[in-house]
Amino acid sequence: MTPDQHFHRPALTRKQFLARALGGLLLTLPCAWASGNTHARGYRMLIPANPGGGWDLTGRALGQALIDSGEADSVAYENRGGAAGNIGLAQFADSARGEPHALMVMGSVMLGGIITGKPPVGLDQVRPLARLTNEFNVFVLPVGSPFSSMQELLQQFRKDPASVKWGGGSRGSTEHIAVHKMARALGIAPGRINYVPFRGGGEAAAAIMAGYVTVGGSGLSEFLPYIASGRMRAVAVTSGERLPGSDVPSLRELGLDVVIGNWRGVCAAGGLSSEQYGQLTQVLERAMDSASWRRALDQNQWTPAPLTGAAFGRFVDDEFERMRQELTRAGLT
């Protein structure tokens, strides 16, 4: 079963969705995306998010690994954020079809966006290629927060849920799910959660540091520079236990059995032959085995989670169903 089979399509046709979502972009796409005539050593990476977030970091680190490992002479990047990655997905599915050197970053956030947003362009129109990493979410407070710890914040959340403004990724993101799981553990009704979604980690970080939200959540790598520079204060992680070398408690340690990871991967264009797909899989495997990629893992504190080809496709289908059940339980579908 493919992801799109899990939901009903809205009345908008695929062409109508593309025209509205992309604002006529498909009429003026760069010919390098549309022509399919890319040089064999030149890759193109669509990042379906704004600059500065986890997908952006992942896509650019992978592109550098492709170059440093000798698998590519160049990698061109394009950011196309919005709708939990689904605007970028629509563009990629339409413009890169049959292009053997086109890649798009994807991950659990995109699956959540498909489940909650029900766009007409789904993952059945691209080819999941490789899972790259997994990382846990971190919850942070702005420097001027009146709360000194996650325990104090959760006490306020239980006392007056609406007074705590949570900021994070798009609707259905892993941090959004984590907030709902915390609320359920504390006996708080889903309708009382005050959650503000942002289009990427960069936007969320700016809102947190400006004090626009009470508490923010995202993948650790997205907030790590701000935590390290003292512009945010990490107060909890969604791992089962404290991360190595960290004094930040896990939610489980705080009495909430909430453990959730945020995996990221990459997909290929639809319409590839079995040979093209197999060759691209091997290219990604060699890039992930490179010293450049290992440096990126260490620098961003990502957990390597390599899974490629058909096995990754099956993982995506299983993950889609698991997330659909979780989001339905949270009242987000």
N, C-alpha and C positions, 0 to 999 in steps of 0.2 A: 504493500500500500504506500503511495506517495503522499507527501505532506499535504498537497492541495486537496486530497480526498477526505481530509478531516474536517473541512468546513464548506459551507455553502458560499457560492460566489454572489456578490451583490449585483444589483441591476446594471451597473456601469459595465460597458463592454471593455475589453482589454485596450482597444485603441482610444476610447474615451478616457480611461484612467491614465494612460501614458500622456495624452495631450494635456490633461489637467495637472497631473503631478509634475510633469517636466516643463510645463509652460512653453511648449513649442520647441523644446530642446532637441527633440528627435529630428526636427527638420534641419538643424544646423550642427549636427554632431561632427566632430573632427573626422576627416576622412580616414585617419589612421585606425579609428575604432570600427568604422563601417566597411572599409575596403577588404580587410582580411589579407592585405599584402605586406604585413609586417615582416621585416627581415628576420630570419630564423633565430638570430641571436638577440633580438630585441623583444622584450616583454612589456606588456602594459598591465598595470595594476589599478583596478577600480577599488577605491576605498569608500564604502557607502556610509560615510560619517564625516563630520566636520574635522578639521585639523586639530591635533592636540589630545585626542582621546585614545583609548585602548586599541581600537581597530586601526587607527592611523599609525600608532607606534608599531603594531604588529606588521602591517603591510609594508612599511618602509624598512623595518628590520629584515623581513623576508626578502625584499627586493635587494637589499645590500648583500644578503647571504647568497642569493642567486649570482650576483656579480663576483663576489669574492671567491666563490667556489668554482668559478669558471663556467657556470651554466648559462650565463647571459652576459652580453657585452654592455647592455643598458636596460634600464627599467624606467618607464614613464609612469607617473602617478597622476591619478585624478580623484579628487574628493567630491562626493555627491551625497551630502547628508540629508536626513529627514525620514520620518515615519519608520523609525527603528531599522533603517537600512533598506526599506522596501522601495524607496524612490531609486536608489542606486541599483537595486536588484532589477527593477523594471527596465532601467536603461541598459544594464549589462545583458539581460536576457534578449533584448531586441537588437542591440547594436553589435554585440560580439559573437553572435551565433556562428559557429563553424570556424572561429578564429583560434588556432591551436596555441597561440602565444598570449592569450588574454587570461587574466586571473582576477578574481574578486574576493576580498576578505569577507568572511561570514562568521557567525557564532551563535551562541545561545540567545543573544538579544534579538537577532533576526527571527529566530523561530518564535519567540514570544510576540514579536510584532506581527507576524503572519497570523498567529492564533487570535490575537486581540483585535487586529485591524482588518483581517479578512480581505487582503488585496487580491485582485484577479491575477496577478503575476506571482507564481510561486516557485518553490525550489525544484519542481518537476521540470522546469524550463532551463535549468542549468545542471551542472554535474558536480556534486560534492567531491572534492579531490583529496583533501588531507586535513585532519585535525592537527593543530600545531602545539597549542599550549592549554594549560588550565591555570587559573589563579583564583584566589578567594577574594571576596569583597572586604573592604574595610569601611567602617563608619567613622566619620570625623566630625569634630566641632570647630567652629571658627574660633580664632584666638580670643575674642572678647565674649565668648559664651558664658552665661551665668552658671552653667553646669560644669562640674569638675570631673565627672565620670559618666560612663554609660549607665551605671546603676542609678544615678540621680536623674538622668534623662528618662529612663524607663519608669521611674516612680512618677514623674510628671506625665508621661504618656498614659499610664494607667489611670491617673487621677483626672486628667483632662486631655483626651486624645487629640482633639482638634487644635489644641494650643501648640502642639509639636508639629512643625512643618518639615517634612522629610524631603530632601532633594536628591535626585539621582537620574539614572538613565531613563529611557523611554518606557512607556507603559508595557508591562510584561517582562522587563529586564530582571536579571537575577537579584539585584538589590531591591527592586520593587516586590518581588516574590518574598525576599527575606523579611521585609517590613510586615507583609501580611502574615507570615508565619509567626513573627514575634507577637503581632496583635492577637492572633488566634491563641497562642500560648498564654497570653495575659488576659484572655476573656474579653477582648475588645472587638466590637462588631466591625466588619470591613468598611461599612459606610461612614465610620467615624474617623477613618485614616485621612490625614491631610498630606497628600503626596504630590510633589511638583516634578513632572518629568522634564528632562532637558535632552537636547539633540546629541549631546556628546559630553565626554569628560571635561573638555575645556570649558564649556558653558557652565556645567555644574560646579566646577572648581571656582570660577569667577563669582557665582552666586553665593557659594559658601563663604568665601573670603570676604565678601561684601556684607555678610550677615543677612542676606535675603531669606535664607532658610535656617532652621534651627540646627539641623544635622544633615550631613550628606553621606551618600554611599556610592561606591564605585569599585572597580577593580583596583587592587593595590598599586599596580604600576602607574595608573593614571594619576593618583594622588601622591605617589612617593616623593616627587621633587618638592611639593608643597609641605609635606610632613617633615622632610629632611631640613628644609629651610626655616621651619618654625611658623609657617603661615597657616597651618592647620594642626589640629591635635587629634591623633588617632586614639579611639576609645574602645573599639571592638572589631573583631574579625569573624568571618563566617566559616572559618576552618574548624575542624573537630577539636583542635587544641592550639595553644599558642604557636605561632610560626617560629622557626629556629632563630635564635638570637633576638627575639622580640619580647618586650614586656607588655604588649597589648593583649588583653584577655580575649578569649573566644566567647561567643554568645553562649555556648554550651557551659563554659566555666561560670558564666553569670546566671546559670539556672534555666536557660532557654535552649531546648534541643533543636537548634536551627543550624544546619550545616549545608552550605550550598556553594558550588563552584561555578566559575564563569569561563567556559571553554571558548577558544577561538580557532578558526580554521580558514581554509581557502577553497574556492570552487573554480571549476573550469567552465567554459562556455558550453551551451548545448550544441548539438549537431556535430560533435566530434566523432571520428571513427574510433573503433576499439583500439587500433594501433596508435592513433594520436593521443587518446586518453591514457593508454599504458605508458607511452613515452613521457608524457607530462608528469605522470605519477612518479616515474623514476627520477626525473629532474628534481621534483620536490623532495624526494627522499635523500638525494645527494646534497641538496642545499641544507636540509635539516641535520645532516651529518657533518656540516662544516664547522670550522673554528669560529667563523663569523657568527653563525647562529647560536653557538654555545655562549659566546660573549654576550649576545643580546639577552639570552635567558638569564644569565647571571646579573646583568645590569638592571633588568626590569623585575627581577625576582619572580619570573615566570616558572611554573612547573612544566617540564616537557611532557607532552602527551601525544606522541606520534601515532597516528593511525591513518592509513591511506587506502585509496581505491575502493573496492566493493565493500570492504569491512567498515570503512568510514561511512559509506552510503547507508548501510544497515544501522549504524550507530545513530545517524541523523534521524532516520525514521523512528527508531525506538525513543530517542530523546524528544522528538516532536510529540509523541503520544504521552510521554511522562509529563512534559510541560503542559500539555493541554489539560490533563487531569488536575495538575496543581493549580493552574490558572482558573479552571472552572470552580475548583473548591474555594478559591479566593474571591470568587465573584467578578473576575476580570474578563470573562469572555462574553 
